[in-house]
Amino acid sequence: MIVDAHAHVFRPSAVRHRAVDELAPAGRDAPAEDLLAVMESSGIGRAVLVPLGPEDGYVAEARAAHPGRFASVAVAGPEIQGRRPGLDPGPLATLRELISQGFSGLRTRWLGEPGRPLADSPMLPVLHELADRGLPLWSYPPPEQLALLRELPRAVPGLRIVLNHLGFAPHGMRVDEHGRPYFADPFPPAVVDTVLELARHPHTYLMFSGQYALSRETPPYKDLDGAVRAFATAYGPDRMLWASDYPWTRDVPGVPALLELAGHALPGLSPAERAALHGGTALSLFPDLAPEPNEREG
């Protein structure tokens, strides 16, 4: 079964309150029903939904409306990161409420104050709670957070860390002519070194996604082959998971083109290894998405 490990669904801000910016202007619409249609036409059986920000009500509704098709990862705001002390409920209670609503992981771009050790971070109890529950952390930190990210596997043993979009550290985003994010300098040495260093830790995973925003070329994005192959050698397909980053890729290059990228960049993968990258790894992180027996037989 193919699993899209990272997709965004949202409605126009007039329909459901959400953040508005250049990438997701007020009128932009990416309903779950459209994602399901794209999945159907591309042979994708399951998807992991990620809100645009902490406003996660629509994602929760979409998951509940389509049982078994979606898992969901919440987005950490300042409250759950512990950056607003004294609030009631506190960070742990907020996380537990999200879990009770059905969220199966947490995405964050902030781990602690740069220049201070992770042991001092107010988010540390939340990270330990995720590890204790076996829930993954979707990691997407900017460059100033990389030192804290490198501390994370030793500070919170057992926490399953998923480096989003080939481990890229977001900075300097622009929106291209297709309404997609674009980054001009995706892999400076500090990012590459961090991704490769973290591969030594068995609970760290790498998302095989984001090539469209990181490359200066059209598919199959051959200018990224060196980095992709180095990362794949370090992690192996059992710790890599494919994702579309819908809706940014819906029309250009289209999801079918993204499903072909592993064959171009990693031509030596066996069928079993490609199956792991395209779904098996994601199913190990989100076992509730496992196919029913009749689906497996089909």
N, C-alpha and C positions, 0 to 999 in steps of 0.2 A: 504494500500500500504506500502510495506517495503521500507525504505530509508536508504541507507548507508551514514551516516553523515560525513564520513572522509575517503577519498581515495586519493592516490597519482598516478598521471600518468606522465610519462616522457619518453623521448627517449634517446638512447645512445648519449654521449656528442659530437660525431662526426656528428650526425644528427641534434641535437638541442643543442646549448650551454647551459650548466648548471653546477652547482657545482659537483665536483667529490670527493668522500671520500670512506671509507671502506664499508659503507652501500650501497652506490650507485656508484659503480665503473664505469669507463668510458663506458664499454660495456653493462651495465645492461639496460634492455629495459622493459618498462611497458606501452605499448600504450593503448590509450582509447578504441580501438576496443577489446583488450583482456579483459579489465574491463567489457565492455558491454556483452561479452560472458559469463563471470563469473556471472554477474548479471542475465542474462537470465536463466542460469542453476540453479540459487539459488532462483529464484522468487523475485528478487529485482527490483523495478520499477524505482528508482531514486538514484542519488548519489551526494554528495558534494565533489568537487575536490579541493585539496590543493596542490600547487606546493611544490617542495622540498626547494625552497628558493625564493628570490625576482625575479628570472628569470621565469616569468609567461606566456610567449608568447604561449607555447604549450598548457597550460591549457585553455587559452582564445580561442585558435583555436578549441580545443576539444569541449568546451561548444558550440561554434557557429556552429560547424558541426553537433551537435546532439541536436537541439532545444527541450527544455522541459525535457530532460533527466538529465541534469546536472545543479547544481548551483556551484559557485566557491568562494573560500575564498583566498584572496591574502596574501602573506607573507611580513611582514614589514621588510624592511632593514633600515640601519642607516638614510637614507634620510627622510623617512616618520616618523621615530621616533624622528626627530629633532636633531639628533646627528651630523649633518654636517651643522652648521649654515651658512647662507649666500648663500646657493645654490639657484638657480632659475631653476625650480619652487621649492617652499618651501613645507613643509609637507602637508598643507591643499590642495594645488593645486595638489600635487602628489596623495593624496587620492581621490580627486574628479575625476582625470583622470582615476584612476582604476575603480571607480564606473561607469563612462561613458563607460568603456570598458565591463561592465557587471559583475564585481565582486560584491558580495553581503555581504562581511564581510572581516575582517582583522585578521590575526594570528600574534601574537607577543610573543617573549620570553623576551622582555625588556620593562619595564614600566618607569624607571627612575633610577637615581643614588642611589645605596644602601646607607642607612644611611641618606638620605635626604627625606623630605616629598614629596608626590605625587604632591602637589600644585606647587612645583618647577620644575616639569618635563617638558622638551620641547615637550613631546608627548601629554600633556594634551589637547591642542586644537583638535588634531586628535580624541582623545577619546570622547570629547564632540560632535564632528561632527558625529561620528558613532551613538551616542545616539540620536542626533537630527533627524537623518535619519532612526532610527529604525533598524540599521544594527548590527549584533552581533560581539563581539570580541572573537576570538578563542585564549584562554589563555593557554600558555605552558611555564611558567617561571621557571627557575632554583631556587634552594633553597635561594640564596641571594636576590631574588626578592619577596619572599613571604610576607614580611612586606608591600611592596607597593601594592601587590595584595589585601591584607586585607583592605587597605584604599579605594580601587577603588569603591565599591558600594556606599559609602557615598560621595566620591569626585565627582563622575559622576552619579548622580541619573538617573535611567531609562536605563542605558547602559546594554544591555543584554550580559552577560559574560558566555561563555561556557568553562568550565574547561576540557581540553583535557585529554583523557586516565585516567579516574577515578581520576582526579586531581593530578596525579603524577607530581612531580617537577624533570625534567630530570637532571641526574648527573651520571657520571661514566658509560656511555654507552659502551657496548661491542657488537660485532656482533657474533652471534652464528653460529653453523655449518650449519644452514639452510639459512644463509644470512639475519637474522632478528635482530633487536635491542634487547638487553637483559640488564636488570638492576638488580644488586644484592641486593640492599637495597631500595625497592620501597616506603615503607610507614613508614619513621621515624615519631616520634610523631609530629614534627612541620608540616608535610604535612597533617597528619590525622586531627590535630586540625584546620588547615586552611580550609580544605575541609568542615568540619562540621560547622565551624564558618560562612563561606560564604553561607551555606544553609539557614541561617536566612533571607537572602535577596531574595525577590521573583523574581528578574530578573537574578539570577544566576542559571546556568544549569550544569549538569554533563554528560560527555560523557561515555557511557557504552562500553568501548573498552580498548585495550592494555593489556588484561589479559595475552596473550601469552608471552609478554615481561617482565611481572612483577611477574609471578608465577615461582616456582621451580618445578612444576608438569606438567603433560599432562592434556588435557581437561578432566573433566570440571573445573580444576584449583581450587580444593577445599581448598587449603591453603589460598586463597583470600576471602573465603566466609564471614569471620568475618567482614572485611573491607567493602566488597561489600554490605552486608546487613545493616551495620550501615549507609553507605552512602545512600542506597535506602530508608531507613526509614526517613532520614533527607530531601531528595529531593522529593521523590515520583516519579512515572513513568511519570507524566506530565512535569517534569523538567529533564528527563533523555533521552538520545538519543543514539541508538545503532550505532556502526560503525565497519567496518572490518579492517581498516588500510591497505587495499590493497596497494601495491603488496606483502608486507612482509608476509602476511598470506595466500597468494593464494594457495599454495600447502601444507603447514604445519602450522596450522592444517586443513586448508581449510575453506572456508566461511560457508558451511553448519554447521560445528561444532560450529562456532561462533554464529550462529543463535540459537543454542540450549542452549547457556549458561544461558540465563535468566530463562529458565525452571528449570535448575539445581540449580542455586544460589538463585533464588527468586521464589520458587515453589508456593507461595501464590498469585501470581499475577492473577487477573481476565483476561479474554480475552480482555476486553477493555483496561486494564492497560498494558498488553503486547503489544497491538496494538499501544498504545501511545509511548512506549519505542522503538518499532521497526520502527516507522515511523511518528506517529502523532505529536510528539514533534518537530521533524526536519521540518515537513511541516509548523508548526506554526512559525518557524524561517525563513523559505524560502518559502513563499506562492506561488512564481512563479513555484514551483515544484508540485503544487497541480494537481491531476489527472484530466483528461478530463472526462466528464459525462459518455462516453462509457466505459472508464476504470473502473470507479466506479461500473457500472452495471455488468461488467465482473467479 
